[in-house]
Amino acid sequence: MCAKPIARHAWKLSEVIDHWDSLEIESEIEDAGKTVRYQQGTLAELLPVATLMERLPAGIAKDGSLAPNSVLLCGTVPAIGGIRPSPSFTMRLTDPQTGRRIEHRYEVEELEVVA
């Protein structure tokens, strides 16, 4: 289980649904002091939005829309080289049709293990 950071900005689903599968998702981490590609793919690798919506519990989705103030987490693409810790993480969602980009970076502070 891990935190699920979300962006301060969002795109309306209606603005991207017709080319959803072409949206690009990628991330980089710091590994051995170097920035390396950690993930790279398109949303075509994830379940389609309609399938996700069909699987939601009653009351959360209605008529193909989410209830107000709801967020749908839809997974991610595989980690290149496997899942591993890193002192920093950069993530990016790019719309190649419009050139728009949502990007976020954070640093990780590793806490001491207390038994």
C-alpha positions in Angstrom: 0.0 0.0 0.0 1.4 3.4 -0.9 0.3 7.1 -1.1 -1.5 8.0 -4.4 -0.5 11.6 -5.3 -2.9 13.4 -7.6 -2.3 16.4 -9.7 -3.5 19.9 -9.0 -4.8 20.1 -12.6 -7.1 17.8 -14.5 -8.4 17.4 -18.0 -12.1 16.9 -18.6 -12.7 13.3 -19.7 -14.7 14.6 -22.7 -11.5 16.4 -23.9 -9.4 13.3 -24.1 -11.7 10.2 -24.2 -11.6 10.1 -28.1 -7.8 9.6 -28.0 -7.5 8.2 -24.5 -5.3 5.2 -25.6 -2.7 7.6 -27.0 -2.1 9.5 -23.7 1.4 8.8 -22.6 2.4 7.9 -19.0 6.0 7.9 -17.9 8.2 8.3 -14.8 11.8 8.6 -13.7 13.6 7.8 -10.5 17.0 8.3 -9.1 19.0 5.0 -9.1 22.6 4.9 -8.0 22.9 8.7 -8.3 21.5 8.8 -11.9 18.0 9.7 -13.2 16.6 6.6 -15.0 13.4 5.8 -16.8 11.2 3.9 -14.4 7.9 3.6 -16.5 6.9 4.3 -20.0 3.7 3.5 -21.9 0.3 4.6 -23.0 -3.1 4.4 -21.4 -3.9 1.7 -24.0 -2.1 -0.6 -21.6 -4.7 0.0 -18.9 -8.3 -1.2 -18.7 -10.6 1.0 -20.8 -12.5 3.7 -18.9 -15.9 2.1 -19.7 -14.7 -1.2 -18.2 -13.6 0.5 -15.1 -16.8 2.4 -14.8 -18.9 -0.8 -15.2 -17.0 -2.4 -12.3 -17.6 0.4 -9.8 -20.1 -0.1 -6.9 -23.6 1.3 -7.3 -23.8 4.9 -6.4 -20.3 5.8 -7.4 -20.9 5.7 -11.1 -24.2 6.5 -12.9 -24.9 7.0 -16.6 -21.2 6.7 -17.4 -20.1 9.4 -15.0 -18.5 9.5 -11.6 -20.3 10.9 -8.6 -19.3 14.5 -7.8 -16.0 14.8 -5.9 -14.9 11.3 -6.9 -11.6 10.2 -8.4 -11.0 7.1 -10.4 -7.6 5.5 -10.0 -6.9 3.2 -12.9 -3.5 1.6 -12.3 -0.2 2.2 -14.0 2.2 0.6 -16.5 4.9 -1.8 -15.3 8.1 -0.6 -13.7 11.2 -1.0 -15.9 13.7 -3.1 -14.0 11.2 -3.9 -11.3 9.7 -2.0 -8.4 12.4 -0.5 -6.2 12.8 2.4 -3.7 14.3 5.8 -4.8 15.0 9.1 -3.2 13.0 10.9 -5.9 10.2 10.2 -8.3 9.0 12.2 -11.3 5.7 11.3 -13.1 4.2 12.7 -16.3 1.0 12.4 -18.3 1.3 13.8 -21.8 -1.4 14.3 -24.4 0.4 14.0 -27.7 -2.5 15.5 -29.7 -2.6 18.8 -27.7 0.9 18.9 -26.3 -0.6 19.4 -22.8 1.3 17.8 -19.9 0.5 17.1 -16.2 3.7 16.6 -14.2 4.7 16.1 -10.6 7.9 15.4 -8.8 8.6 14.5 -5.2 11.4 13.4 -3.0 11.3 10.6 -0.4 12.6 10.8 3.1 13.3 7.3 4.3 12.4 6.8 7.9 14.3 4.6 10.4 12.8 1.1 10.8 11.5 0.7 14.3 10.9 -2.8 15.5 
